[in-house]
């Protein structure tokens, strides 16, 4: 009888250890590290790829450190969005944009937030910051960047992005105009380069 009880205890201990081990493995699989900060992913966002400080699951969800490219990452969403808000989540300043995305046929959100000394971007399908996204942000280290400094940095990055886009548009317009003038000259086949030189001097001096 004692042997049966002893065997039962051993089986229960082994079973408990197995369950605990499986739980630990699942917990590790739920955690990713980006730029030295750990993120605990909700189950529905598992199965993505972690590469170059960016975790992505198809067009559904992503997390990325954008310290080296804040302007380009936030610029487009800052210029084209249906909804914008600044909020605080447990010591993290957050800027949230939402817009309907015709490629995924759903609303898509981008949240930019500070954790430690870095800026991160989270994207997901949906127009609201749901509880899972809030918990994900909340569980990262608090921001070392003040709220005002963070939002000012984003605004300055957006201004730089807009200025660069305007310069590019102007450059493209000049190039297209020059190309059309050159095509016009070639079609006339005058053999005179004076007009060509004048165009080049006008637009590229």
N, C-alpha and C positions, 0 to 999 in steps of 0.2 A: 504493500500500500504506500509505504514511504517512497519507494522507488518511482511509483506512478506520479505522486505529487511532485517529487524532485524533477522528473522528466517534464511534467507540465510547466513547472516554474521556468525551466531552461527554455522550453519552447516559447513561452510568453516573453521571456527576456530577448530571445533571438528575434521574435516577431516585432517587438517594440524597437529594437535596434535597427531592423530593416526599414521600418516605417520612418524612423528618425533620419536614417541615411538617405532615403528617397526624398524626404522633405528638404534636407540640406542640398542635395543635388539640384532640385527644382529651384531653390532659392538662389543658388549660384548661377543657374541658367537665366534667371530673371534679371540678373545684375550685369550691366555693362559699364565700362570705364571710358570716359571721353575727356581728354585733356586733364587727366588726374582726378576727375570727379566721377563718383559712382552714381548711376541712375538705376533705380529699381523699376523695371518695366511691367506694366499691366499684362496679364496673360494674353489678351487679344492682340498685343503688339509684338509678340515673340515670333521668331523665325526669320528676322531680317538679317541684313549684312552689316558688319562693323568694319569700316575701312577709312583710313586717313581722318580720324577724329570725327567721323560721321556714321551714324547708325540709320539705316533706311529699310523700310518694309514696303516695297512696291511704291505706289502713289498714295498709300494710306497713312503713313506715319514716318517721321524722321526726327532725329536730334543731331545737332551739329554745333561745334564751337566755331564762332565766326570772327574771332579776334582780328584776323588778318584781312577780313573782307566785309566789314560791317556795311559799308555803303552799298556795294553791289547786292548784298543779300537782302537788305531791308528796302532799298530804293524803289524797286518795282512795286512792292506791296504797299509802300507808303503813297505812291502816286495813283495806284489803281486798287481801290478797296470799297466795299459797301459799308463797312463798319470799322470803327477804331475806338480803342479805349486804353487808358493808362490805369493800372491797378497795382496794389501791393499784395503779395502773397507771402506771409510769414517771413518778412525781412528781405524779400526779393522784389525790386521794382520790375514791373512787367508792362510791355506794350503789346496789345493784341489787335491783329487785323483779321478781317474775315471777308471773303468774296466768293461768289459763285464761280466755280471752275468748270468750263464747258467740256474739258477733256476727261474729267472724272464724273461729270454729270451730278455734282453735289457741291454744297458749300465747303470751302476749305479755309482753315485757320492757320495763322502764323503767330506764334508768341515769341517775343524777344525778351530775355530776362538776364539779370546779372547774378552770378554765383561766384563767390570768391573775388578774384580780380578779372574774371573773364565774362564774355557775353555769349549767350547760347540762343539758338533758334530751335523751336519745336514746331513741327507742322503736323496737322491731323485733319481728318475729314469731320466736318461739323462746324457750326457757327458760334458755339459757346465754349467757354473754358469749363469743361465738366470736372467732376470730383477727381477722376483719375489723373487728369493733367495737373490739377492743383496739388494733389498729393505728390506727384512726381517732382514738381518744382519745389514744394515745401521741404522735401527730404534731402535736398542738396544743401551744401554749406551756404550760410547767409552771405549776402553781397558785401564786399568791401568798398563798393562804389556807392556813393550816396544817391538818393533818388533824383535830386536835381542834376547832379553830374551825369547820371545815366541817361536821362531824357535829353539833356543838352547834347550829349555825345551822339545820340541817335539823330536828333534834328540836324546837327552839323553834317553828319554822314549823308543824310538825305539831301541836303543842299548841295553837297559835293557831287552826288549822283546826278541830280537834276542839271547842274551846270555842265557836267561831262556829257550828258545826253543832248543838251542843247547845242554844245560845241560840235558833237558828232553829226547831229541833224544839219547844222549849218554847213559843215564840211561836206556831207553827202550832197546837199543841195548845190553847192558850188561845183563839186565834181560832176554831177549830172548835167549842170548847165554848160560847163566847159566841154564835156563830152558831146553834147548836142551841137555846140558851135563848131567843134572840130569835124563832126560828121557832116555838117552843113558845108564846111569848106571843102572837104574831100569830094563831096558830091558835085561841087561846082568845078573842081579840077582846074583851078586857075594857074597853078604852078607858082603862085606868089606866096612867100612865107611871111610877108609883113603882117598880115592879119593874124596869123598864128602866133607870132611873137608878141603882138599887142595883147592878145588874150592871156598868154602866159604871164606877161608883165603885170597885167591888171589883177589877176587872181592869185598869183603866187610870188608877189614881191615882198 
